[in-house]
Amino acid sequence: MGNKLPYRILLVEDDHAIAQVIALGLRYLGDSYHLDQASSAEDGFDLWLQESYDIILTDYNLRGTTGVQ
């Protein structure tokens, strides 16, 4: 088997408790991912501009915007 790089995941969630639960659930993936977290749409957008992500998980009801905009 070849060495596969971990998936890069961006989690954008403004509720700290929910972000913790999601991050805990992702631990079941083992070492197959790298998780970056943002607590606002603006911070998430800035991270997205700086990095390349395989998966982006966003809260639909972020303060001041939606996770879709």
Rosetta constraint file for C-alpha pairs under 8 A:
AtomPair CA 5 CA 32 HARMONIC 7.36 0.50
AtomPair CA 6 CA 31 HARMONIC 6.92 0.50
AtomPair CA 6 CA 32 HARMONIC 4.40 0.50
AtomPair CA 6 CA 33 HARMONIC 4.33 0.50
AtomPair CA 6 CA 34 HARMONIC 6.18 0.50
AtomPair CA 7 CA 32 HARMONIC 6.05 0.50
AtomPair CA 7 CA 33 HARMONIC 4.29 0.50
AtomPair CA 7 CA 34 HARMONIC 6.07 0.50
AtomPair CA 7 CA 53 HARMONIC 7.61 0.50
AtomPair CA 7 CA 54 HARMONIC 5.96 0.50
AtomPair CA 7 CA 55 HARMONIC 7.59 0.50
AtomPair CA 8 CA 33 HARMONIC 5.69 0.50
AtomPair CA 8 CA 34 HARMONIC 4.89 0.50
AtomPair CA 8 CA 35 HARMONIC 6.17 0.50
AtomPair CA 8 CA 36 HARMONIC 7.76 0.50
AtomPair CA 8 CA 52 HARMONIC 7.43 0.50
AtomPair CA 8 CA 53 HARMONIC 4.93 0.50
AtomPair CA 8 CA 54 HARMONIC 5.31 0.50
AtomPair CA 8 CA 55 HARMONIC 6.55 0.50
AtomPair CA 9 CA 33 HARMONIC 6.85 0.50
AtomPair CA 9 CA 34 HARMONIC 6.06 0.50
AtomPair CA 9 CA 35 HARMONIC 4.89 0.50
AtomPair CA 9 CA 36 HARMONIC 6.26 0.50
AtomPair CA 9 CA 53 HARMONIC 5.73 0.50
AtomPair CA 9 CA 54 HARMONIC 6.06 0.50
AtomPair CA 9 CA 55 HARMONIC 4.80 0.50
AtomPair CA 9 CA 56 HARMONIC 5.73 0.50
AtomPair CA 9 CA 57 HARMONIC 7.48 0.50
AtomPair CA 10 CA 35 HARMONIC 5.94 0.50
AtomPair CA 10 CA 36 HARMONIC 4.92 0.50
AtomPair CA 10 CA 37 HARMONIC 5.79 0.50
AtomPair CA 10 CA 38 HARMONIC 7.63 0.50
AtomPair CA 10 CA 44 HARMONIC 7.56 0.50
AtomPair CA 10 CA 48 HARMONIC 7.82 0.50
AtomPair CA 10 CA 53 HARMONIC 6.58 0.50
AtomPair CA 10 CA 55 HARMONIC 6.36 0.50
AtomPair CA 10 CA 56 HARMONIC 4.70 0.50
AtomPair CA 10 CA 57 HARMONIC 6.11 0.50
AtomPair CA 11 CA 19 HARMONIC 7.56 0.50
AtomPair CA 11 CA 35 HARMONIC 7.19 0.50
AtomPair CA 11 CA 36 HARMONIC 6.26 0.50
AtomPair CA 11 CA 37 HARMONIC 4.78 0.50
AtomPair CA 11 CA 38 HARMONIC 6.27 0.50
AtomPair CA 11 CA 44 HARMONIC 7.78 0.50
AtomPair CA 11 CA 56 HARMONIC 6.01 0.50
AtomPair CA 11 CA 57 HARMONIC 4.78 0.50
AtomPair CA 11 CA 58 HARMONIC 5.95 0.50
AtomPair CA 12 CA 37 HARMONIC 5.91 0.50
AtomPair CA 12 CA 38 HARMONIC 4.78 0.50
AtomPair CA 12 CA 39 HARMONIC 5.74 0.50
AtomPair CA 12 CA 40 HARMONIC 6.46 0.50
AtomPair CA 12 CA 41 HARMONIC 6.76 0.50
AtomPair CA 12 CA 44 HARMONIC 5.77 0.50
AtomPair CA 12 CA 56 HARMONIC 7.66 0.50
AtomPair CA 12 CA 57 HARMONIC 6.13 0.50
AtomPair CA 12 CA 58 HARMONIC 4.63 0.50
AtomPair CA 12 CA 59 HARMONIC 6.25 0.50
AtomPair CA 13 CA 18 HARMONIC 7.32 0.50
AtomPair CA 13 CA 19 HARMONIC 5.79 0.50
AtomPair CA 13 CA 37 HARMONIC 7.67 0.50
AtomPair CA 13 CA 38 HARMONIC 6.46 0.50
AtomPair CA 13 CA 39 HARMONIC 5.11 0.50
AtomPair CA 13 CA 40 HARMONIC 6.66 0.50
AtomPair CA 13 CA 58 HARMONIC 6.07 0.50
AtomPair CA 13 CA 59 HARMONIC 5.25 0.50
AtomPair CA 13 CA 62 HARMONIC 7.11 0.50
AtomPair CA 14 CA 19 HARMONIC 7.60 0.50
AtomPair CA 14 CA 38 HARMONIC 7.60 0.50
AtomPair CA 14 CA 39 HARMONIC 4.34 0.50
AtomPair CA 14 CA 40 HARMONIC 5.66 0.50
AtomPair CA 14 CA 59 HARMONIC 7.49 0.50
AtomPair CA 14 CA 62 HARMONIC 6.28 0.50
AtomPair CA 14 CA 63 HARMONIC 7.34 0.50
AtomPair CA 15 CA 19 HARMONIC 6.26 0.50
AtomPair CA 15 CA 39 HARMONIC 7.36 0.50
AtomPair CA 16 CA 20 HARMONIC 6.21 0.50
AtomPair CA 16 CA 39 HARMONIC 7.64 0.50
AtomPair CA 17 CA 21 HARMONIC 6.41 0.50
AtomPair CA 18 CA 22 HARMONIC 6.26 0.50
AtomPair CA 19 CA 23 HARMONIC 6.08 0.50
AtomPair CA 20 CA 24 HARMONIC 6.02 0.50
AtomPair CA 21 CA 25 HARMONIC 6.20 0.50
AtomPair CA 22 CA 26 HARMONIC 6.25 0.50
AtomPair CA 23 CA 27 HARMONIC 6.60 0.50
AtomPair CA 23 CA 35 HARMONIC 7.91 0.50
AtomPair CA 24 CA 28 HARMONIC 7.80 0.50
AtomPair CA 26 CA 30 HARMONIC 7.85 0.50
AtomPair CA 27 CA 31 HARMONIC 7.99 0.50
AtomPair CA 29 CA 33 HARMONIC 6.99 0.50
AtomPair CA 37 CA 44 HARMONIC 7.49 0.50
AtomPair CA 38 CA 43 HARMONIC 5.52 0.50
AtomPair CA 38 CA 44 HARMONIC 5.06 0.50
AtomPair CA 38 CA 47 HARMONIC 7.87 0.50
AtomPair CA 39 CA 43 HARMONIC 6.76 0.50
AtomPair CA 39 CA 44 HARMONIC 7.30 0.50
AtomPair CA 40 CA 44 HARMONIC 6.14 0.50
AtomPair CA 40 CA 62 HARMONIC 6.83 0.50
AtomPair CA 40 CA 63 HARMONIC 7.25 0.50
AtomPair CA 41 CA 45 HARMONIC 6.01 0.50
AtomPair CA 41 CA 62 HARMONIC 6.74 0.50
AtomPair CA 41 CA 63 HARMONIC 7.90 0.50
AtomPair CA 41 CA 65 HARMONIC 7.30 0.50
AtomPair CA 41 CA 66 HARMONIC 7.99 0.50
AtomPair CA 41 CA 67 HARMONIC 7.06 0.50
AtomPair CA 42 CA 46 HARMONIC 6.25 0.50
AtomPair CA 43 CA 47 HARMONIC 6.26 0.50
AtomPair CA 44 CA 48 HARMONIC 6.10 0.50
AtomPair CA 45 CA 49 HARMONIC 6.23 0.50
AtomPair CA 46 CA 50 HARMONIC 6.46 0.50
AtomPair CA 47 CA 51 HARMONIC 6.04 0.50
AtomPair CA 48 CA 52 HARMONIC 6.63 0.50
AtomPair CA 48 CA 53 HARMONIC 7.22 0.50
AtomPair CA 58 CA 67 HARMONIC 5.28 0.50
AtomPair CA 58 CA 68 HARMONIC 7.99 0.50
AtomPair CA 59 CA 66 HARMONIC 7.32 0.50
AtomPair CA 59 CA 67 HARMONIC 5.40 0.50
AtomPair CA 60 CA 66 HARMONIC 4.97 0.50
AtomPair CA 60 CA 67 HARMONIC 4.35 0.50
AtomPair CA 60 CA 68 HARMONIC 6.60 0.50
AtomPair CA 61 CA 65 HARMONIC 6.83 0.50
AtomPair CA 61 CA 66 HARMONIC 5.01 0.50
AtomPair CA 61 CA 67 HARMONIC 6.48 0.50
AtomPair CA 62 CA 66 HARMONIC 5.22 0.50
AtomPair CA 62 CA 67 HARMONIC 6.25 0.50
AtomPair CA 65 CA 69 HARMONIC 6.92 0.50
